[in-house]
C-alpha cells in the first residue's frame, strides 16, 4: 500500500507524472480562510478507481482511494493487487500498463481488505462510471470471502451529465480535458484525483455546498450496495432551471460543438473564474502586475483570480515580472498627459531588452483562465 502526498504518483509503477492541478493542501486555518474568502464549497467524500487484469470483475490489479474534506485531499492511498488467478489480458495491459511482473510479489485483495476498509471508512464513495468500480469491489469481496459492508456511492459521470448537459462526451478524459485537468489516464490514483475534481467543479457550477445538496439539486438518487447486491445511481426527471439556461445550448444549436467550458468574457462570472483558476492554475509560479483601470473586474477581484491561478501579485514592474495586465488609462495617467502608465512603459522597456514579460489586456488575462493551452505542461 502507498499512502502519500498528493504530488506523488503511485510509486510501485515507477516514475509517473504527478497531477498538474493540485487540490489545496493548506493548514486548517489557511484552508478555512481561503474557502470563506472565495465562497467555495465544502465537499466530503472518497473517490476511488479500480484497474483490472482481465474482463472479470474480480480481477482487480490496482486500486486507489482519495479522501476529500472541504474540497481538499487529506489522504490518498494506492495499492497494487495480485489477482487470482494471476492472468492478464493483453487488451487490459495496453490500457493501464500493469503487467504480471508488477504484481507478482503483491498481496491478493483479501489480504489487503483490512487496510482498504480502514482507508475507505464509512465515507460516501464516488467513482467515474461507478457501476463498474462498485461491481469490481463487490466481486473481489465475494471471491476473497470478505464480509460486504453497506456502501453508499455516487457517480461523477451521472453528475457531469446533469451539470453540463450540453457537452458531447462524458468520459473521464474528455471531461478532464474540458476542465483543464491534466493527468495520466488509467493510473488508479490519478484517475481518482481527476474524478474528485469533476465532483468539486460540479458543486461550484451548481453553487451548492455538499455532495448531498449536489445530488438533490441535480435530481440524482445515491447508489447503495451491500451483501444483497447493488442499486445504482438513478435520476428523476428534472425541470429546466434558470441555471440550466445559462449553460445549455439553444435548441436550434443543439448539434453544434461547445467551444468553451466557461461563460463568455462578456458575461464574466467571478465565482466560475475562481473555480477554473483553482483547477487549471495557468499562472503557476508567475509574477503578475496590474496597471490602469479594469472594466470587467475590479482590482481586488483580478488579484484574487491571479492568486487562485497560482500567480503572485506585484506592485511594481521588475525584471522578475512575467505578466503585466493593462487596463484603460487611469486618472493619474490622463492627468499627466500620458498615453500609457509608467508600469506599462517599464514593461515594454524590459521586453525590448529581452526580458520574458508578457503584456496583456484584461480580456486576454481572463482568457488565460478560461481557455486551456493544449501544449501546456
N, C-alpha and C positions, 0 to 999 in steps of 0.2 A: 504494500500500500504506500502511496505517496500523499502526504499532506503538506502543502507548502504555500508559498507566496503566490499571489495572482500573476506575477510576471514570469513565472517559471512554467515550462511545459512539463508534461509527464515524462520524467527522466528515463524511464525504462525503455522508451523507444528511441533513445539517442537524442541528439540535438534537434530542437524544433524552433519555430518562430513563435515567440510569445505574442499574445494578443496585442494588437496595436492600440486599441482603445480600451483603457482600463476603467473599470468602475472604481469609484473613490474608495480609498482605504485610509481615511484620516483618523485622528483621535476622536473619542466620543464627543468632546467639546467642540472641536472644529467641525465635525460632521453635523452636529445638531445646529450649529450656527449657519453652516452652508445651506442646509435644507430649509431653514426658516427664511434665510435671505432670499433664496431663489424660488421658494414656494414649491419645491419638488416633492414627489410622493414618498411614502414610506412602505414600500412593498416588502413582504416577508414570505419566503418560500425556499425550497431547494430544487434546483434544476439538475436533471440527470440526463445521461446519454449512454446507450449501450452500443458496442460494436460486436458483431457475431462472426463466428468462424465459417458457418455454413448457413443455409436457409433455415435450418432447425432453430426453433425459438429458444431452446435450452443450450445453445452453443456459444454463449457469451464469452468473448475473449478480452474485452476491455469495458470498464465502467468508470464513469466519473460522476461526482456529485459536487455541486457548488451551492453553498448556503448563502442566501441573501437576507440581510437585515437592514431595513431602512435604506434600501437600494444599494447597499454596499456588500461586497464579498467579504464575509467574516470567516469563512472556512472553505477549503476545497480539498478534494481527495480524488485520487485516480488509482485504479487497480488494473493490473494485467491478470488475466484469469486463464487457467489451463482448462479448456473444455473437455468434457467427457462424451464421446471418445475424442482423442487428440487428432482431429481431422479438420483440414482447412480446404475450402473450395477456392479454386483459382480466381473465380469472379470476386469473392469477398476479399481476398488478398489484394487484388487490383484496386479495390475501393479504399481500404484503410491501411494497407501496407504491413499489417501484422502477420507474421509467419509462425509456423510451429516452433521454430527455434527460439522465438522471442518469449514464448510462454512455457517452454519445456520445464523450467525449474520453478514455475509459479504455482501457488495453491489453486485447488479447484474452488468453485463457487461456494460449496458447502463449508469449506474451511475458512472462507473469508466472511461468511454471512454475519457473524457476530460483530466484526469490525464495521461492515457496511451498515448493518442495522443501527449501530451506535451513531454513525455519522448522519444517517437519514432521520433518526429520531421519529417524532410524530408529525414532522412538517408536511404541509401540502407539497406534493411533488409536481413539477411541471416538466414537460419534455416537448420536443417538436415532433409532431406525429406521435402523440403519447400512447396511442393504442399499441404501437409496435413495442415501445420501451417497456410499458407495463406488461405486455404479453411476454416479453423476454424475462422480466423479473419473476413473474408468476411461474413460468415454465421452469426456470432454474431452481426456484424454491421447491417445486414439486419433484423434479428429478433428483435433487440432492436431499430429499426427505427433511426439509426445514419447515417449521410452522409458518403459515402465511398470515401476516398481520392484516388488520383492516387499514386500507390506504385510501386517502383522498388525493385526487390528481386533476391537473388541468393541462390544456394543450395549446401551445403558442401558435400552431397552425390555425386552429379554430379561432383563437383570439385575433390573429392577424387578418383573417378573412372578414371578420366583422368590424375591425378597426379601420382597415384600409380596403374597402370592397372594390375600389377601382383598380387595384394592382392586377397585372396579368398573371403573376406566378406567386406561389406562397411556400415554396421550398425554403429550407433554412439558408441556403447560399443566396438565392435571389433576394430574399428579404434582407439579409445582412448586407449585401451589396447596395441595396436601395437605401438602407440606413447609414451606409458609410462605414460599416464594421468590417475590418479585415481580419481573417482568421484562417487557420488550417483546417479545412473541412475534413470530416471523418476521423479526426482525433477527438476522442470522447470528452476530454477536458475542454478543449477549445469549442467544441460544439455546445457543451453545457453553458459556457460563458456567453456564447452568441445567443442561445435560447433565452437566457436570463435578460439579456439586453433588449430582446424583442418584447418581452413582457413589460419591462420598465418603460420602454418607449411607448408602448400602447397605453399604459396608465397615464403617461404625460399627455398623449394625444387626446385621451378622453377626459383628462383633468379629474382623475379620481385618486384616492389615497391608498387603497389597499387592493389586494387581489380579489377579496370578496366583492368590493364595490365595482371593480372592473368587470367581473363576470356578470354581476347583476346589471350593470349598465349596458353590456353587450348582449344580454339575454341568453347567457350560457349557464347550463347546469353542470356542476362539477362532476367528474367521474369518480367512481368508487370501485374498489377491488378488495378481495378477501379470499378465504378458503372456498367460498361459494362460486368464485369466478370474478368477472368484472363487468361493470356497466360504464360505457364510455361517456365522454363529454357530449352533451346534447344541447341543441339550440332551439329556442322557441321563436316563432315568427315575431319580427320586431317592426315597429312603426318607424318611418323615416323621421329623423330629428333634425333640428337646425344645424347641429354639429355635423351630421352626415352630409348636409347640403354643401358645407364648406369644402369637403374633400372629394365628394363623389362627382363624377363627370356628368355633364348634361346627357339626356337620353339620346340626343342626336350625335353625340360624340363618344358613345359608349364603346365603339370599336377602335378608337384611336388610342395609341400608347400614351401613358402619362410621362411627361418629361422629367418632372422633379418631384421628390417626396415631400416638399415643403410648400408653403404658400408662396405666392409671388412676392417680389420685393415691394411692389406697390401696396401689399397688404401685410407688411412686416408684422409679425406677432412675436413679442419679446419672449413669451414663455416657450414657444416652439423653437426659436432660435437658440435659447439657452439649453434646451434639451439636446438639440442637434449638435451644438458646440461641445457639450459634455461627451456625447457619443463619438464624435469624429476627432475632436481636438486637433483641428487643422493648423493651429498656430503653436503647436507644442515646441517649447524652448525658444520662441521668437520674441523679440522686444518690440513693442508697439508704441507709437506716439500718435496722438490725435491733435489736429490743429484745425482752426476755423469753426464755423457754426454748422452742426449737423442738422439735417432736415427731418429724417425719419426716426432717429433715435436721439435721446439727449445724451450728454457726455457720460453720465453715470451708467446708463444702460449699455452704451457702446463699450465701456471699460469692463463691465460685467461679462459681456459676451467674449471679449478678448481674453479675460482670465479663465472663463469656462472653457475656452478653446485651447488652453494650455499656454497662453502667452503671458508676458509680463509687461505692464504698462509703465512707460517712462514719461517724465515731464519735459525732457529736453532731447533734442536730436543729437546723437553722438555717432562715433564710428561703430559702436556696438548695436545701433538701431537697425532692425531688419525691415520693419513696415511703418510707413507714415500714412495715416488716413487723413485725407484732405477734404474739409467741408467748404462751405461758402465763406468768403472773406468776412471776418467779424468786425465789430465796430472799431476796434483798435487799429486793425489793418487799413480799414477805409479812412479813418481819421488821419493816418499817416500818409495817405495818398498812394498806398502800395497796391499792387495787383495780386500779390501773394504774401502769405505770412512769412515771418523770419524763419520759422521752423521748416516750411516748405522750401524756402530758398537754401537753407543749410542742407536739407536732404538732397536737393538737386546738385549742390556743390560736391557733396560726398559721393554721389552716384557718378558724377563726371570724373572724380578722382579714382574710380574703380571700386568703391565700396559696394557691398551687396545690400543695398537698401531699395526696397520696393515702395513706390509712391502710388497710392490707390485712392479712388473716390469712395464715398460712403457706400454707394451701390456695389462697388467691387468688393469692399470689405464684407458686406452682408453675403455676397455670392461665395466668398471663401468658406462661409459656414454652410450655406445652402447646398452647394454643389461639391461632389466628391471628385478629386483628381484621380483618374484611373491609374496614373503612373506613380502616385504617391506610395511611399513605403512606410 
